[in-house]
Each structure stands twice: as structure tokens, then as C-alpha cells.
Amino acid sequence: EKAKLLRSQPAQIVEPKGLLYVQQREFAVTTPKDGSVSILGSDDATTCHIVVLRHTGSGATCLTHCDGSDTEAEVSLIMSSVKSFSNTTGYGRLEVHLVGGFNDDRQLSQKLTNQLLRAFDLQPDDVHLVTFCVTELNDREEKETHFPIIYGIAVNVKTAEIFPATFPEKGPDEDLRSAHVLTGATLTNIYNAKMEQLHIGPYFWRPFPHVDFWLEQDDKQILQNLSTSPLAEPPHFVSHIRSTLTFLKEHPFPSHSLFPDRKPRIYKKNEEGLWEQVCSDKI
């Protein structure tokens, strides 16, 4: 019933003001007291799942975008991050919302759904499954091709409302963060809620293999080889991958060009509610 209700809502366009956008293999956690961030969101999930974990007592809310790379470790990580903001002995309970995936040919969505359910089941704490809009419950068919119904969601950390969403702005440092994922990153916490700061990096990777070869390929080749579900990707998938590959080509050694001082790039919301880079010496 809950999945049906969520699927029936049109996706809302979420503007950058007050938004913290979470990319694949990233997570962010904050509480209703946050003066900078009121919305956490992520999209472009095809076989990936977006997970929202919330403690009803403290209102601490975590959003992450999982792709099945190391699900058990990721679930433990988001559990401890939410619990660090919550006095779990007191009032309230842990609630989880799972959204994403569809009936893809390789059944990657189903595999990820099973991994997530198992990982939450293995937790010593009670976790209440509130929204389950994944795989076959998030699937639509058109001319014998399957697609996800919902590609992205947002959660309002003040009201706990969850809704389908798209995000015109996915920054800051969109290419840098995507490059981190493409080079095999593990799940990374990008937000310091106590300081209300977004921390990106420092990230280090080796030169991306055959980057020139990939950049020479046509759109069809990129889609076929670099997507888990080529037929269901959103229209901007290829341009996003090209832009990430170009970034990797320009920065084969991030320790020289991006993080020479081994410090993260730090952003804070300005008066307009938009991210602005802060000089690291001010911290």
C-alpha cells in the first residue's frame, strides 16, 4: 500500500536551497536541528536502491544510495551513524525506507533488495520496515522493456516526509564525487552535521585504465558497457559518464592536482541556502 502511494506521486523538482544531494556510495546524516540542510536526496537509481534510515525519537535521518558493492558493511555504517545522534534507550524507534530498482534482466535489483533485507535483519537493534518500494514493486513495463517507476527520492528531515524527486543541481564537485565512485570507492560519509559542513575528499585513485579508449567510444558503447541496465538509464547517463571520464583523464593523480595538502574540500550553506566553499585555514 505504501509503495503504491509513493509510486502514484509525481516526482517533485527539488531546488538547491537547503538541499544536500547524495551521490552513489555516499551517505549523509543530520537531525531536524540542522540550520543549513532541510532536505536529503538522491536520484539516477536504476538497479541501485536509495535507503532512508530514521530514528523517530531524535529525528536523526540518514540517506544513502547503495549499489550492492558491500551491503552488510554499508548497513552497519548507516546504523551506527544514526545511532550516534540518537539516545536509543529513550523514546522512539528506528525506521527504514527502501526505494529503487526494477525487474532488470540480470536481476541485480532483486539481489540488492535481498542483501539489504538480510543486512537489516542481522542488526542487533530492532529496525521497522516502513516503506518497501523496490524491484517488482517499483517496476513498469513498456514494449516489453522494464523501467523503474521512481528513480529518485528526497526526505524532509524536519517533517520526515519522503517523496519522489529530481534534482537539477547535484553539486558541489559532482565530477570529483562521481570519479571517486568510478574508481572503486567504498561508502563515504560526506556531511558533518555538528559543523553543518559538506566534506569532499581527500580522495586518491590510480590513473583510470583505458580512459582514452572509453572517451573515444560512441554513446551506445558507453551505455552497453558502463551501465548495469542500459535500456533503463535516464537520458543524461552517457553525458554524465563522459564528463566523469574526462575529469579522470584531467586528474590522473588527485594527490597532485586536487588534494595537494591532503585536506578535504569543505562547503557550507550561504545566506541563500547554497553551498559555498570555505577556505580550509578558517576551520
Secondary structure as a PSIPRED ss2 file (coil, helix, strand):
# PSIPRED VFORMAT (PSIPRED V4.0)

   1 E C   1.000  0.000  0.000
   2 K H   0.000  1.000  0.000
   3 A H   0.000  1.000  0.000
   4 K H   0.000  1.000  0.000
   5 L H   0.000  1.000  0.000
   6 L H   0.000  1.000  0.000
   7 R H   0.000  1.000  0.000
   8 S C   1.000  0.000  0.000
   9 Q C   1.000  0.000  0.000
  10 P C   1.000  0.000  0.000
  11 A C   1.000  0.000  0.000
  12 Q E   0.000  0.000  1.000
  13 I E   0.000  0.000  1.000
  14 V C   1.000  0.000  0.000
  15 E C   1.000  0.000  0.000
  16 P C   1.000  0.000  0.000
  17 K C   1.000  0.000  0.000
  18 G C   1.000  0.000  0.000
  19 L E   0.000  0.000  1.000
  20 L E   0.000  0.000  1.000
  21 Y E   0.000  0.000  1.000
  22 V C   1.000  0.000  0.000
  23 Q C   1.000  0.000  0.000
  24 Q C   1.000  0.000  0.000
  25 R C   1.000  0.000  0.000
  26 E E   0.000  0.000  1.000
  27 F E   0.000  0.000  1.000
  28 A E   0.000  0.000  1.000
  29 V E   0.000  0.000  1.000
  30 T E   0.000  0.000  1.000
  31 T C   1.000  0.000  0.000
  32 P C   1.000  0.000  0.000
  33 K C   1.000  0.000  0.000
  34 D C   1.000  0.000  0.000
  35 G C   1.000  0.000  0.000
  36 S C   1.000  0.000  0.000
  37 V C   1.000  0.000  0.000
  38 S C   1.000  0.000  0.000
  39 I E   0.000  0.000  1.000
  40 L E   0.000  0.000  1.000
  41 G E   0.000  0.000  1.000
  42 S E   0.000  0.000  1.000
  43 D C   1.000  0.000  0.000
  44 D C   1.000  0.000  0.000
  45 A C   1.000  0.000  0.000
  46 T C   1.000  0.000  0.000
  47 T C   1.000  0.000  0.000
  48 C C   1.000  0.000  0.000
  49 H E   0.000  0.000  1.000
  50 I E   0.000  0.000  1.000
  51 V E   0.000  0.000  1.000
  52 V E   0.000  0.000  1.000
  53 L E   0.000  0.000  1.000
  54 R E   0.000  0.000  1.000
  55 H E   0.000  0.000  1.000
  56 T C   1.000  0.000  0.000
  57 G C   1.000  0.000  0.000
  58 S C   1.000  0.000  0.000
  59 G C   1.000  0.000  0.000
  60 A C   1.000  0.000  0.000
  61 T E   0.000  0.000  1.000
  62 C E   0.000  0.000  1.000
  63 L E   0.000  0.000  1.000
  64 T E   0.000  0.000  1.000
  65 H E   0.000  0.000  1.000
  66 C E   0.000  0.000  1.000
  67 D C   1.000  0.000  0.000
  68 G C   1.000  0.000  0.000
  69 S C   1.000  0.000  0.000
  70 D C   1.000  0.000  0.000
  71 T H   0.000  1.000  0.000
  72 E H   0.000  1.000  0.000
  73 A H   0.000  1.000  0.000
  74 E H   0.000  1.000  0.000
  75 V H   0.000  1.000  0.000
  76 S H   0.000  1.000  0.000
  77 L H   0.000  1.000  0.000
  78 I H   0.000  1.000  0.000
  79 M H   0.000  1.000  0.000
  80 S H   0.000  1.000  0.000
  81 S H   0.000  1.000  0.000
  82 V H   0.000  1.000  0.000
  83 K H   0.000  1.000  0.000
  84 S C   1.000  0.000  0.000
  85 F C   1.000  0.000  0.000
  86 S C   1.000  0.000  0.000
  87 N C   1.000  0.000  0.000
  88 T C   1.000  0.000  0.000
  89 T C   1.000  0.000  0.000
  90 G C   1.000  0.000  0.000
  91 Y C   1.000  0.000  0.000
  92 G C   1.000  0.000  0.000
  93 R C   1.000  0.000  0.000
  94 L E   0.000  0.000  1.000
  95 E E   0.000  0.000  1.000
  96 V E   0.000  0.000  1.000
  97 H E   0.000  0.000  1.000
  98 L E   0.000  0.000  1.000
  99 V E   0.000  0.000  1.000
 100 G E   0.000  0.000  1.000
 101 G C   1.000  0.000  0.000
 102 F C   1.000  0.000  0.000
 103 N C   1.000  0.000  0.000
 104 D C   1.000  0.000  0.000
 105 D C   1.000  0.000  0.000
 106 R C   1.000  0.000  0.000
 107 Q C   1.000  0.000  0.000
 108 L H   0.000  1.000  0.000
 109 S H   0.000  1.000  0.000
 110 Q H   0.000  1.000  0.000
 111 K H   0.000  1.000  0.000
 112 L H   0.000  1.000  0.000
 113 T H   0.000  1.000  0.000
 114 N H   0.000  1.000  0.000
 115 Q H   0.000  1.000  0.000
 116 L H   0.000  1.000  0.000
 117 L H   0.000  1.000  0.000
 118 R H   0.000  1.000  0.000
 119 A H   0.000  1.000  0.000
 120 F H   0.000  1.000  0.000
 121 D H   0.000  1.000  0.000
 122 L C   1.000  0.000  0.000
 123 Q C   1.000  0.000  0.000
 124 P C   1.000  0.000  0.000
 125 D C   1.000  0.000  0.000
 126 D C   1.000  0.000  0.000
 127 V E   0.000  0.000  1.000
 128 H E   0.000  0.000  1.000
 129 L E   0.000  0.000  1.000
 130 V E   0.000  0.000  1.000
 131 T E   0.000  0.000  1.000
 132 F E   0.000  0.000  1.000
 133 C E   0.000  0.000  1.000
 134 V E   0.000  0.000  1.000
 135 T H   0.000  1.000  0.000
 136 E H   0.000  1.000  0.000
 137 L H   0.000  1.000  0.000
 138 N H   0.000  1.000  0.000
 139 D E   0.000  0.000  1.000
 140 R E   0.000  0.000  1.000
 141 E E   0.000  0.000  1.000
 142 E E   0.000  0.000  1.000
 143 K C   1.000  0.000  0.000
 144 E C   1.000  0.000  0.000
 145 T E   0.000  0.000  1.000
 146 H E   0.000  0.000  1.000
 147 F E   0.000  0.000  1.000
 148 P E   0.000  0.000  1.000
 149 I C   1.000  0.000  0.000
 150 I C   1.000  0.000  0.000
 151 Y C   1.000  0.000  0.000
 152 G C   1.000  0.000  0.000
 153 I E   0.000  0.000  1.000
 154 A E   0.000  0.000  1.000
 155 V E   0.000  0.000  1.000
 156 N E   0.000  0.000  1.000
 157 V C   1.000  0.000  0.000
 158 K C   1.000  0.000  0.000
 159 T C   1.000  0.000  0.000
 160 A C   1.000  0.000  0.000
 161 E C   1.000  0.000  0.000
 162 I E   0.000  0.000  1.000
 163 F E   0.000  0.000  1.000
 164 P E   0.000  0.000  1.000
 165 A E   0.000  0.000  1.000
 166 T E   0.000  0.000  1.000
 167 F C   1.000  0.000  0.000
 168 P C   1.000  0.000  0.000
 169 E C   1.000  0.000  0.000
 170 K C   1.000  0.000  0.000
 171 G C   1.000  0.000  0.000
 172 P C   1.000  0.000  0.000
 173 D C   1.000  0.000  0.000
 174 E H   0.000  1.000  0.000
 175 D H   0.000  1.000  0.000
 176 L H   0.000  1.000  0.000
 177 R H   0.000  1.000  0.000
 178 S H   0.000  1.000  0.000
 179 A H   0.000  1.000  0.000
 180 H H   0.000  1.000  0.000
 181 V H   0.000  1.000  0.000
 182 L H   0.000  1.000  0.000
 183 T C   1.000  0.000  0.000
 184 G C   1.000  0.000  0.000
 185 A C   1.000  0.000  0.000
 186 T C   1.000  0.000  0.000
 187 L C   1.000  0.000  0.000
 188 T E   0.000  0.000  1.000
 189 N E   0.000  0.000  1.000
 190 I C   1.000  0.000  0.000
 191 Y E   0.000  0.000  1.000
 192 N E   0.000  0.000  1.000
 193 A C   1.000  0.000  0.000
 194 K C   1.000  0.000  0.000
 195 M C   1.000  0.000  0.000
 196 E C   1.000  0.000  0.000
 197 Q E   0.000  0.000  1.000
 198 L E   0.000  0.000  1.000
 199 H E   0.000  0.000  1.000
 200 I E   0.000  0.000  1.000
 201 G C   1.000  0.000  0.000
 202 P C   1.000  0.000  0.000
 203 Y C   1.000  0.000  0.000
 204 F C   1.000  0.000  0.000
 205 W C   1.000  0.000  0.000
 206 R C   1.000  0.000  0.000
 207 P C   1.000  0.000  0.000
 208 F C   1.000  0.000  0.000
 209 P C   1.000  0.000  0.000
 210 H C   1.000  0.000  0.000
 211 V H   0.000  1.000  0.000
 212 D H   0.000  1.000  0.000
 213 F H   0.000  1.000  0.000
 214 W H   0.000  1.000  0.000
 215 L H   0.000  1.000  0.000
 216 E H   0.000  1.000  0.000
 217 Q C   1.000  0.000  0.000
 218 D C   1.000  0.000  0.000
 219 D H   0.000  1.000  0.000
 220 K H   0.000  1.000  0.000
 221 Q H   0.000  1.000  0.000
 222 I H   0.000  1.000  0.000
 223 L H   0.000  1.000  0.000
 224 Q H   0.000  1.000  0.000
 225 N H   0.000  1.000  0.000
 226 L H   0.000  1.000  0.000
 227 S C   1.000  0.000  0.000
 228 T C   1.000  0.000  0.000
 229 S C   1.000  0.000  0.000
 230 P H   0.000  1.000  0.000
 231 L H   0.000  1.000  0.000
 232 A H   0.000  1.000  0.000
 233 E C   1.000  0.000  0.000
 234 P C   1.000  0.000  0.000
 235 P C   1.000  0.000  0.000
 236 H C   1.000  0.000  0.000
 237 F H   0.000  1.000  0.000
 238 V H   0.000  1.000  0.000
 239 S H   0.000  1.000  0.000
 240 H H   0.000  1.000  0.000
 241 I H   0.000  1.000  0.000
 242 R H   0.000  1.000  0.000
 243 S H   0.000  1.000  0.000
 244 T H   0.000  1.000  0.000
 245 L H   0.000  1.000  0.000
 246 T H   0.000  1.000  0.000
 247 F H   0.000  1.000  0.000
 248 L H   0.000  1.000  0.000
 249 K H   0.000  1.000  0.000
 250 E H   0.000  1.000  0.000
 251 H C   1.000  0.000  0.000
 252 P C   1.000  0.000  0.000
 253 F C   1.000  0.000  0.000
 254 P H   0.000  1.000  0.000
 255 S H   0.000  1.000  0.000
 256 H H   0.000  1.000  0.000
 257 S H   0.000  1.000  0.000
 258 L C   1.000  0.000  0.000
 259 F C   1.000  0.000  0.000
 260 P C   1.000  0.000  0.000
 261 D C   1.000  0.000  0.000
 262 R C   1.000  0.000  0.000
 263 K C   1.000  0.000  0.000
 264 P C   1.000  0.000  0.000
 265 R E   0.000  0.000  1.000
 266 I E   0.000  0.000  1.000
 267 Y E   0.000  0.000  1.000
 268 K E   0.000  0.000  1.000
 269 K E   0.000  0.000  1.000
 270 N C   1.000  0.000  0.000
 271 E C   1.000  0.000  0.000
 272 E C   1.000  0.000  0.000
 273 G C   1.000  0.000  0.000
 274 L C   1.000  0.000  0.000
 275 W E   0.000  0.000  1.000
 276 E E   0.000  0.000  1.000
 277 Q E   0.000  0.000  1.000
 278 V E   0.000  0.000  1.000
 279 C C   1.000  0.000  0.000
 280 S H   0.000  1.000  0.000
 281 D H   0.000  1.000  0.000
 282 K H   0.000  1.000  0.000
 283 I C   1.000  0.000  0.000
